[in-house]
């Protein structure tokens, strides 16, 4: 039997953001359904922080004609509980709901949102099964197919991976669409998927899974799993020397699920050399809104933001942008507003939705080096410039030596 969700406004949001300070503005309610019991604690915290900062940002926006009341559902469980929480929020007046940290939750919430005709925005769910699932569905993160296509292209064209083994958690709702896309695009580029090895999320035999994968002698391994599982798989791979033998083609690839700094730090040196797909997320950018977001995040939390907090923040920005486009606060007007969003500058790339509710931005290849995520194209460009600089320096030194030589020497 499903329990009723408990609701509370995030404590941090009450500081200096009371409704009395907002004058006569009309109030609208935004619901938040992010299950912190399913994703890892660091990831859940990133989502929460991104929402908090996004909320503070739109409350201070003088161009927003409404006061936004944030109502947060706290619950535990999977998809059915997420659906119940969203349903309660919509019934209590939420004009839209942001949530779905997993595909299972997003699928359940999307069905409820479609039934009541109200907006649902997810900052996290990747599955292509969600594409076009409802006219009320929107997401600010690239789809599994977009990530698979980007990685398949990179693996074959840049890493020269001609045979791939995929290691996948069998109970992930997004796995099927991700792997089908990866296999199809990989084949288009002339690659061969030797095998897909599935394992249960509670599996304790990751060592055996790795042995099974390495027995196939792949030039590339693709890991489709939770961050904690990826950490375990990397540990066993590195113990066996995979990806650590000089001059040997052995590459490890994965998705944006492994992009959180805490997870990368936990993996340590085992994460070095892993390639993954995430949209542009340049925290060193001096352009807005990224510069302001980074400064506010560091000031409030003492650390820099990450991919997850950025997409949660962008979900709030998208909701506010749609409110500005809407003629009034009727649900159908907010839907029109979401569809009418022109390229909106978010911290994780521009936001604009296609007819299936997918954001129109594309992932880029990133490389983990020294515990940091590096944009591969930028890294390669920097390396080429370093090499050119060294060559130029050697040429100048050679010319200087020749000019300093005396005749006959």
CORHUJO-V450018 format. One line per field, one symbol per residue. ss: DSSP state (@ for helix, = for strand, . for the rest). psi: psi as a letter, one per 30 degrees, with the letter a starting at -180 (. if undefined). burial: + if it has 9 or more other C-alpha atoms within 8 Angstrom, else -. A space follows every 50 residues. Layout:
ss: ???
psi: ???
burial: ???
This chain:
ss: .....===..@@@@....@@@@...========.......@@@@@@@@@@ @@@@@@@@@......=========....@@@@@@@@@@@@@..======. ..@@@@@@@@@@@@@@..====.....@@@......===....@@@@@@@ @@@@@@@.....=======.....@@@@@@@@@@@@@@...========. .....@@@@@@@@@.....=====..@@@@@@@@@@@@@........... ====.@@@..@@@@@@@@@@@..=====...........@@@@@@@@@@@ @.....@@@@@@@@@@@@@@@@@@@.....@@@@@@@@@....===..== =.=....==....======..====@@@@@@@@@@@@@@@@@@@@@@@@@ @@@@.....
psi: kklkkkklkkefffjgglfffgbgkkklkkkkijjffelleeeeeeeeee eeeeeeeffgjffkglkkkkkkkkllabeeeeeeeeeeeefggkflkkai fleeeeeeeeeeeeefhlkkkkgekfkfffkgflffkkkgklleeeeeee eeeeeeeefhjfkkkkjkkfgkffeeeeeeeeeeeeeegglkjeljjklk fgkgheeeeeeeefffhlfkkkjjlleeeeeeeeeeeeeggkggjkgkjj kklaaffgfkeeeeeefbfffkfkklkllkijffkglkfeeeeeeeeeee fglllleeeeeeeeeeeeeeeeeefkfagkefeeeeeeffkljkjlfhlk jkkafggkkilkllklkkkhgkkkjeeeeeeeeeeeeeeeeeeeeeeeee eeffklkf.
burial: ----+---++--++--+----------+++++++++--+---++-+++++ ++++++-++----+--++-++++++-++++++++++++++---+++++++ ++++++++++++++--++++++++++++-+++++-+++++++++++++++ +++++++---++++++++++---++-+++-+++-+++-+-++++-++-+- -----+--++--+----++++++++++-++++++++++---++------+ +++++-+++++-++--++-++++++++++++-+-----+++-++-+++-- ---+++++++++++++++++++++++--+-+-+++++++-+--+-+++++ ++++-++++++-+++++++-+-++++--+--------------------- ---------
